[in-house]
C-alpha cells in the first residue's frame, strides 16, 4: 500500500512533489524544517517590494516580512520597522526582531523621504578631494542659496588629499541617516563611488549627464551622486544636481531589484561577522 501511495503522489501535473508523500518519511530535524520554510518563503515572496531607506526608521511595503529582510535592515542601522495593514510576519522574522531589539509600529501616511524627494529633501552631505574641490564649492554655494541644509565634509582647499577620506565621511552621514542624500566629487567620480558603496545602505551612482542622473534615481533609488570634477563643467553639474534632487524613485519592479541589492549586502555582512 505504501509503495502504491508513494507512486501515486510522487509527482503532480504542476511539476512538484505532493506534500502527502512526506507523510511516509521519517521526521525531519529542526534545521531541515527551518531551511525548507525559508526556501518556500523566498519562492513565494521573491523578495517582496520594499522601500529601502538608510535611516533608523524603515517602512516595509511588501506583504511578507522575512527574517532575512529584518536582519538586512538591522545591518543598515534600522531600529524601527513600520508595517502596512495586512503585512504578514514570519515566525523567524519575529524571533529576529526580538533578538535585535527592533521596534515594529503601524505605518503612518508620512511619505518616504528617499523615494519621494522634494526640492528640499533634508540635510545633504557633500565632499570632494582636491580634484573635485572647485566643483564641490560651486555646488555647495548654489544649494545653500536655494535654501538647502548642507553638511560639508571637505576638502577645504585644492591641496592634494586622498579621496577615500572624504567619500567615506559623506557615505557615513547618509548611511546613518544624519543626511538624506550625499554628493561626492573627485576627478572622475568613479573612485569616490567605489568607496561610498562599501557602506551599508549606500547606492552611489556615477553620472555624467541628465539621462544617467534620472535613471539612477528612478531605477536604483541612488542616494549618493558621484561627479567627475575633471569631466563635468559647473553649468551641467548644477543641472544634474537639481534633477537628482527632484527625481523620485519609480518603485514597482525597480523596488524589487533594489530590495535584492539590500539582501546581498546583508548576507555578506553577516558572513563577515562570523
GINOR-V768565 format. One record per residue. N is the residue number from 1. RES is the residue in one small letter. PHI is phi in radians with two decimals (* if undefined). OMEGA is omega in whole degrees, -180 to 180 (none if undefined). BURIAL is + if it has 16 or more other C-alpha atoms within 10 Angstrom, else -. Layout:
<<N/RES/PHI/OMEGA/BURIAL> <N/RES/PHI/OMEGA/BURIAL>>
//
This chain:
<<1/x/*/180/-> <2/x/-1.08/180/-> <3/x/-1.10/179/-> <4/x/-1.14/179/-> <5/x/-1.16/180/-> <6/x/-1.08/179/+> <7/x/-1.20/-177/-> <8/x/-1.14/-173/-> <9/x/-1.90/-175/-> <10/x/-1.19/178/-> <11/x/-2.61/-178/-> <12/x/-2.46/178/-> <13/x/-1.07/-178/-> <14/x/-1.59/173/-> <15/x/1.51/176/-> <16/x/-2.43/-178/-> <17/x/-1.26/178/-> <18/x/-1.33/177/-> <19/x/-1.05/-179/-> <20/x/-1.10/-179/-> <21/x/-1.07/-173/+> <22/x/-1.32/174/-> <23/x/-1.15/-175/-> <24/x/-1.82/179/-> <25/x/-1.69/178/-> <26/x/-1.20/179/-> <27/x/-1.01/-179/-> <28/x/-1.63/175/-> <29/x/-1.25/-179/-> <30/x/-1.02/-179/-> <31/x/-1.07/179/-> <32/x/-1.16/179/-> <33/x/-1.10/-180/-> <34/x/-1.08/180/-> <35/x/-1.11/-179/-> <36/x/-1.14/179/-> <37/x/-1.06/180/-> <38/x/-1.08/-180/+> <39/x/-1.12/180/-> <40/x/-1.13/180/-> <41/x/-1.07/-180/+> <42/x/-1.09/180/-> <43/x/-1.21/-179/-> <44/x/-1.24/-175/-> <45/x/-1.49/-174/-> <46/x/0.84/-176/-> <47/x/1.02/-179/+> <48/x/-0.96/-179/+> <49/x/-0.98/179/+> <50/x/-2.60/178/+> <51/x/-1.41/-179/+> <52/x/-1.73/-177/+> <53/x/-2.23/-180/+> <54/x/-1.47/179/+> <55/x/-2.76/-178/+> <56/x/-1.25/179/+> <57/x/-2.05/-176/+> <58/x/-2.50/176/+> <59/x/-1.73/178/+> <60/x/-1.50/-175/+> <61/x/-1.95/174/+> <62/x/-1.51/179/+> <63/x/-1.75/-177/+> <64/x/-2.41/180/+> <65/x/-1.58/-177/+> <66/x/-1.86/179/+> <67/x/-1.04/-179/+> <68/x/-1.05/-180/+> <69/x/-1.21/178/+> <70/x/-1.14/-178/+> <71/x/-1.20/177/+> <72/x/-1.12/178/+> <73/x/-1.11/179/+> <74/x/-1.09/178/+> <75/x/-1.12/179/+> <76/x/-1.53/178/+> <77/x/1.60/180/+> <78/x/-1.24/179/+> <79/x/-2.04/-180/+> <80/x/-2.51/179/+> <81/x/-2.02/177/+> <82/x/-1.70/-177/+> <83/x/-1.96/175/+> <84/x/-1.25/177/+> <85/x/-1.01/178/-> <86/x/1.56/180/-> <87/x/-1.20/178/-> <88/x/-1.69/179/-> <89/x/-2.10/-178/-> <90/x/-1.23/178/+> <91/x/-1.00/179/-> <92/x/-1.15/177/+> <93/x/-1.15/178/+> <94/x/-1.09/178/+> <95/x/-1.11/-180/-> <96/x/-1.15/179/+> <97/x/-1.05/180/+> <98/x/-1.19/-179/-> <99/x/-1.09/-175/-> <100/x/-1.56/179/-> <101/x/1.21/-179/-> <102/x/-1.60/177/+> <103/x/-1.52/176/-> <104/x/-2.07/-177/+> <105/x/-2.30/176/-> <106/x/-1.18/178/-> <107/x/-1.22/172/-> <108/x/-1.93/-173/-> <109/x/-1.41/179/-> <110/x/-1.13/-176/-> <111/x/-1.18/177/-> <112/x/-1.26/-176/-> <113/x/-1.20/-179/-> <114/x/-1.29/-174/+> <115/x/-1.53/-179/+> <116/x/-2.21/-180/-> <117/x/-1.16/176/+> <118/x/-2.08/178/-> <119/x/-1.16/175/-> <120/x/-2.36/-172/-> <121/x/-1.32/-176/+> <122/x/2.28/-178/+> <123/x/-1.02/180/+> <124/x/-2.04/177/+> <125/x/-1.55/179/+> <126/x/-2.46/180/+> <127/x/-2.80/-178/+> <128/x/-2.79/169/+> <129/x/-1.61/-176/+> <130/x/-1.12/-179/+> <131/x/-1.25/-180/+> <132/x/-1.88/-174/+> <133/x/-1.00/-176/+> <134/x/-1.09/-180/+> <135/x/-1.22/177/+> <136/x/-1.05/179/+> <137/x/-1.11/178/+> <138/x/-1.11/-180/-> <139/x/-1.14/-179/+> <140/x/-1.05/-179/+> <141/x/-1.08/180/-> <142/x/-1.16/-179/-> <143/x/-1.20/178/+> <144/x/-1.09/179/-> <145/x/-1.08/180/-> <146/x/-1.46/175/-> <147/x/1.65/179/-> <148/x/-1.38/172/+> <149/x/-1.54/-174/+> <150/x/-2.06/171/+> <151/x/-1.97/-176/+> <152/x/-1.63/-178/+> <153/x/-1.75/177/+> <154/x/1.51/4/+> <155/x/-1.32/-175/+> <156/x/-1.94/179/-> <157/x/-2.82/178/-> <158/x/-1.44/178/-> <159/x/-1.19/-176/-> <160/x/-0.99/178/-> <161/x/-2.45/-179/-> <162/x/-1.83/-175/-> <163/x/-1.02/-179/+> <164/x/-1.03/-177/+> <165/x/-1.08/-174/+> <166/x/-1.52/176/+> <167/x/-1.12/179/+> <168/x/-1.10/-178/+> <169/x/-1.12/178/+> <170/x/-1.14/-179/+> <171/x/-1.10/178/+> <172/x/-1.09/-180/+> <173/x/-1.12/180/+> <174/x/-1.33/-179/+> <175/x/-1.06/-179/+> <176/x/-1.38/-177/+> <177/x/1.62/179/+> <178/x/-1.12/176/+> <179/x/-2.21/-178/+> <180/x/-1.42/-179/+> <181/x/-2.53/-180/+> <182/x/-2.42/177/+> <183/x/-2.30/177/+> <184/x/-2.13/-178/+> <185/x/-2.31/170/+> <186/x/-2.40/-177/+> <187/x/-1.11/-178/+> <188/x/-2.07/-176/+> <189/x/1.65/-176/+> <190/x/-1.15/-175/+> <191/x/-1.08/-179/+> <192/x/-1.17/178/+> <193/x/-1.13/178/+> <194/x/-1.06/179/+> <195/x/-1.11/-176/+> <196/x/-1.04/-177/+> <197/x/-1.27/175/+> <198/x/-1.34/-176/-> <199/x/-1.62/-180/+> <200/x/-1.04/175/+> <201/x/1.44/-178/+> <202/x/-1.60/173/+> <203/x/-2.22/-178/+> <204/x/-1.56/-179/+> <205/x/-2.16/174/+> <206/x/-1.45/-179/+> <207/x/-2.15/-178/+> <208/x/-2.32/175/+> <209/x/-2.75/-176/-> <210/x/-1.21/-180/+> <211/x/-1.16/180/-> <212/x/-1.14/176/-> <213/x/-1.11/-178/+> <214/x/-1.10/-179/+> <215/x/-1.19/178/+> <216/x/-1.10/179/+> <217/x/-1.32/-175/+> <218/x/-1.22/-172/+> <219/x/-1.65/-176/+> <220/x/-2.20/177/+> <221/x/0.90/-177/+> <222/x/-1.01/179/+> <223/x/-1.97/172/+> <224/x/-2.32/179/+> <225/x/-1.74/179/+> <226/x/-1.91/-176/+> <227/x/-2.22/177/+> <228/x/-1.60/-178/+> <229/x/-1.16/179/+> <230/x/-1.59/-176/-> <231/x/-1.98/-173/-> <232/x/-1.99/176/+> <233/x/-1.36/-176/-> <234/x/-1.09/-179/-> <235/x/-1.12/179/-> <236/x/-1.14/-179/-> <237/x/-1.04/179/+> <238/x/-1.16/176/+> <239/x/-1.15/179/-> <240/x/-1.12/-180/+> <241/x/-1.09/179/+> <242/x/-1.06/180/+> <243/x/-1.15/-179/+> <244/x/-1.09/180/+> <245/x/-1.27/-175/+> <246/x/-1.67/-175/+> <247/x/-1.49/180/+> <248/x/-1.46/173/+> <249/x/-1.20/-175/+> <250/x/-1.29/-179/+> <251/x/1.19/179/+> <252/x/1.07/-179/-> <253/x/-1.08/180/-> <254/x/-1.21/177/+> <255/x/-1.12/178/+> <256/x/-1.08/-178/+> <257/x/-1.26/177/+> <258/x/-1.13/177/+> <259/x/-1.08/179/+> <260/x/-1.19/175/+> <261/x/-1.04/180/-> <262/x/-1.13/179/+> <263/x/-1.10/178/+> <264/x/-1.07/-180/-> <265/x/-1.03/-179/+> <266/x/-1.12/-179/+> <267/x/-1.11/-178/-> <268/x/-1.30/175/-> <269/x/-1.14/178/+> <270/x/-1.14/180/-> <271/x/-1.14/180/-> <272/x/-1.16/-178/-> <273/x/-1.46/-178/-> <274/x/-1.30/none/->>
//
